[in-house]
Amino acid sequence: MALKQVSSNKCFEGYQKVFEHDSAELKCRMKFGIYLPPKAETGKCPVLYWLSGLTCTEQNFITKAGFQQAAAEHGLIVVAPDTSPRGCNIEGEDESWDFGTGAGFYVDATEDPWKTNYRMYSYIKDELPKLINANFPTDPERMSVFGHSMGGHGALILALKNPGKYKSVSAFAPICNPIQCQWGKKALGGYLGPDASKWEAYDATQLVKSYSGSHLDILIDQGKDDQFLSAGQLLPDNFIAACTERKIPVVFRLQQASASAGYDHSYFFIASFINDHIKHHAKYLNA
């Protein structure tokens, strides 16, 4: 699992880097961004994994979110992988923006022709952390996960399916109940087949109903004027109701700037509240 450095930029006394490697899980070349805080030069640091949304690569978060200063201050390594395999030459992989390339949905596909490459769940859960821990000054016992939209869905399911693996979880405008929305039905149906009962294993609202693991403190920020919230793609109310029923603490913040306008689904919204999320994770990762 040799790493090749693609770029390196000094940033808040640390380094924002991008690497590529051959993924055994996805059977293609993959890139990820990694921010190494100044503390990483002298000691081991906890790792925070960011999962991006539909159409994104490893670049969106590292160039638009403005997280590096807070990560430097709290001594956190932040890893931002790509959102899907690339260039697998699967028929139809580039036909639509919400399925295939850029839309891995953080599941392990079981259907042809996707099942060979589209194994983002196992890539994020197993292969990537092993790679990061083997090559960077990490503390493997201290890791957390967060994300946006499709990546918020990914962060929630990873935390709920693997109790104790992640110290904390947070999300911006996550797809909370994919079995009930168009994005989810299209992706889960395509990757996992027509049997909707198999989709539930990757639905945060379903998973929370049977969660009995270690204490999980969930932070969710949602923009009030998010076009996908009003279109019924995100469905946070369903997730909150399930959490309330199971007495699982979730802090849900509906963000509006003023009476006239709220935040939308963009990286401007993420950048506005990213420091709160870094602080949320630092509380658990540096405990």
Secondary structure, DSSP 4 states (H G I P E B T S, - for coil): ---EEEEEEEETTEEEEEEEEEETTTTEEEEEEEEE-GGGGTS-EEEEEEE--TT--SHHHHHHS--HHHHHHHT-EEEEE-SS------TTTTSBTTBBTTB-TT-B--STTTTTT-BHHHIIIIIHHHHHHHHS-EEEEEEEEEEETHHHHHHHHHHHHSTTT-S-EEEES----GGGSHHHHHHHHHHH-S-GGGGGGG-HHHHHHT--SS---EEEEEETT-HHHHTTSS-HHHHHHHHHHTT--EEEEEEBSSSS-B--SSHHHHHHHHHHHHHHHHHHHT-
